[in-house]
């Protein structure tokens, strides 16, 4: 395997559409209210993609050095696990990606706030540092929060609340109470992807001491939890549309409900954790589809 191909695989490109879902929703909701700035959108996307790639590198590193990625893991082999990238090289990749992501974040803050609103600039800079830290600490280090069942909470906060509400604020410089609804929805769907991943890897995670929420509550409760987070996300998105007086044509986003509901049916019938692996891509892409259609609806 070529070095470039190994790094591309480690970046896990299939996870990138999910990571930008919240950015799109927050941005287009703000732009639907007249706050148009394509520079903010472009830099927000670059920053978020950087954070996602950083998270993927860090997960590869953290699970690799801890031995969590072993022969019992159901999902695809990661770079360190199969020897495609060395531990030291991955560490350098994490450092470089962290620096580049923070540079993008600083540019984003400057384009959004300029030399004014110094307080906002400082707040978002600290938020950027926190996001980088959260991306790394999911599996890296002795106190990795992903090993303590806190992954769901951090995913909800950063992929949902911070992504949607934070991006909306970068445009509008103010808050809209209704933006919390799609923020929660995107956050919950992102949690669903993580939960699905953890249901697939429950056995190997338990053997490796990675006490995810699924490991703690067991497969039966994990399935009920899965139905709950997806169901709540769909309901809250619908409430958001009603609260914004969407016209019939704007309910185009309901198309994305179809694959998500079919996914729930698949999980209900599932008996083999390894068979959940294809569902990860389906839920991630369905979340992106929902976000994209919601963005279109807000511009109609």
N, C-alpha and C positions, 0 to 999 in steps of 0.2 A: 504493500500500500504506500502510495506517495505521501510525503509529509503534508502537502496541501490538502489532500483528500482526508487525511486523518484529522486535521484541524477542523475541516468542514463538518465531519461527522461528530466531532466533539462539541461543536457549536449547536448541534441538534436543530437544524433549520425548521423542522416540523413544529417546533414549539414557538416560533417567532410570530405567526399570525395571532395566536392567543394573547401574546404580550402586548400587542398594539391595540387590542380591542377597546380597552378603556380610554386610551389616548384619543382614538377616533371619536368615540361617543362624547367625551368631554369637550373636544375641540369643535365638533359640528353642532353641538347644542349651543355653545357660545356663539358660533358664527351664525346660527339661525336667529340670534338676537342682535345681529349687526356687528359683532366683534370679529371682523375678518383680519387675519394676519397669517399668511401662508408660511412666513419665516418661522413663527412659533410652532406651527404644526410640524414642519420639516425637522426642526431641532428636537422637538419633543419625541418624534418617532425615532430619530437617531439615538437619543439618550436612552429611551426605553429598550430599543434593540440591543444597545450596549449592555444594559443591565441584565437582560435575559441571557445573552451569550456569556456574560460574566457568571451568572448563576449556574449555567450549564457546565462551564469549566470548573467552577468551585465544587459542584456536586460530583463531577467526575473525580476530582482530586480527593475530596473528603471521603466519599464512599470507597474510593480506590485504596487509600492509605489505611483506612480502618478495616478493610477486608470485607466490607458489606457487599461489594460487587464480587461475588464468587460463583462457583459452579451451580449453586442453588437458585441464583437470580433468574427470573422468568424472562424479563425484558431483554432487549438487544444488548450485546456486550459493549461496554464503554471503552474509551481509548486507553486509559491506564490499565484496566483489567486485562485487555488483550495485548498490551505491550506496544501499541501503535504510537503512544506518546509517553515519554518518561515522566516520572514524578517531578523532577527538577524543571523540565521544560514546561509542564503544566503550571507550575508555580509562577514561572516567568510570564506565561500567558495570562494568568490571573492578574498579575501586577500591571502588565501593559494594558489590558482591557479596562482595569479600574481607572487608570490614569486617563485613557482616551474618553471613557464615559464621563468622568468628572469634567473634562475639558468641554465636552458637548453640553453638559449640564450648566456650566458657567456661561457659555455662549447663549444658551436658552434663557437663562435668567437675565442676561444683559439685554437681549433683544426684547424681552417682555417688559422689563422695568426700567431699562436705561440707567441713567445716573440718579433718577428720582426713586422714591419708595425704597430707601436703603433698608428699612426694617423688613420689608417683604423679601428683598434680595438675600439678606442674611438668613431669614427663615427657610427659604427654598434651598439655599446652599447647604444648610444643616440637614434639611430633608434629603438632599442628594447624597450626602455622606451617609445618612442613616440607611438609604436604599442600597448603597454599595455594601455597607456593612451587613445588611440583612441578606443580600445575595450571596455573600461569602459564608456567613455564619450558619447557614441552613444545615450544612453537613461538616464544615471545617472546624477543627478545634475540639477541646475537651468538653466545652459547653454548647455544642451545636444544638440549636433549638429544634431542628428536624428530628433529632433522636429523643426528644422529650415530648413529642406529640403536639408541638406548637406550630408546625408548618402550616396548618390550615388557617390559623389566626393571622400569621404574617402574610400569607398569600392573599387573604381577604382584604387586609389593610392596604398592601402595596399595589396589588393588581386591580383592586376595586376602588376603595375610597381615595387613596392618594392619586391613582392614575386618572380617574374621572374627575373628581372634585378639584384636585390640584391643577389639572390641565385646564379645566374651565376657568379657574381663578387666574391663570397665566394670561388668558385672553381678556376676561371681563374685569379683572382687578376688584371683583366683588363676588358674593355668593348668591346663589339662587336655591331656595329651599327644595325645589323639585329635583335638583341635580343629584340629591342623595339617593333617589330611587334607582336610576340606572347604575349609579356607583355600587350600590348593594347588589344589584342584579349581576353585573359583570364580575364583581368579587365572588359571589356565590358560584357562578359557573366556573370560575377559575379554581375555586375550592373543589368543585366536582371533578375536574381533571386530576388534581392532586389526589383526591380520595380514590379515584379509579386506579391511579398508578399504585397507590398504597394497598388497595385490595388485591391487585395483581401480585404484588411483592410481599404479601403478608407473611408467608412462611419463611422466606429468606431473611426478611427484616427482623422477625422475632428471633431467629437463630443467631443473628448478628448483633442483637441488643439495640436495634433501631426501633424504639418504642413509638411508632407513629400512632396517630389517633385510631387507625384501623386495628393495629395490634392491641391497643388498650381496650377497645370496645368489642372486638370480635366481628366476624364476617356478617352475622345476621343483623346486628345493630348497624354495622357499616352500610349495608344495603339500604336500610330505612333512612339513615342519615343522607345517603346519596339521593334518594327520591325527594327528600325534604328540601335540600339545597337547590336542586334543579327546579322543583315545583315553585318554591318561593321566588326564584329568579324570574320565572315566566310570569307569575302573577304580578310582581312589582313592575315589570316592564309594561305590562298591560295597564296598570294603574297610572304609570307615567304618561302613557299615550292618552288616556281618558282625561287626566288632569290638565294636559296641554291642548285639549279640545282637537285632537287629531281628526281630520276628515277621513272618510272611508278609504280613499286611495292611499292614505298614509299608514294604514294598517298592513302594508306590504311586509313588514317585519315578521308577521305571523307565519310566513313561509318557513322561517327558521325553526319554528316550534315543531314542525313535522319530524325532522331527523332526531331532535332531542327526545321527543315522546317515543319514537321507535327505539331509541337507545335505552330508555328506561325499560321498555318491554324486553329488550335483550338481557339487561342486567337481572331482571326478575327471573328469567329462565336459566341464567347462568349457574353452572355447577363446578366448572373448572376455571380457577383464577387465570391461568395462562390465556384462556380464550377472551379475556377482557382487554388484551393488548391492542387489538385493532380498534377498540372503542375509544381509546385515548385520542387518536387522530380525529375520529368522528366528532367527539364532543368539543375538541379544540377548534376544529374548522366550523362547527355549527355555531359556536360562540362568536367566532369572527364573522360568520354570515349574518347572525342576528345583529351584531354591532354595525356592520356595513349597511344592512337594510334599514336599520334605525337611523343611521346618518342620512341616508337617501330620503327617508320619510320626513326628516326634520328640515330638509331643503325644498320639499315639494310645496 
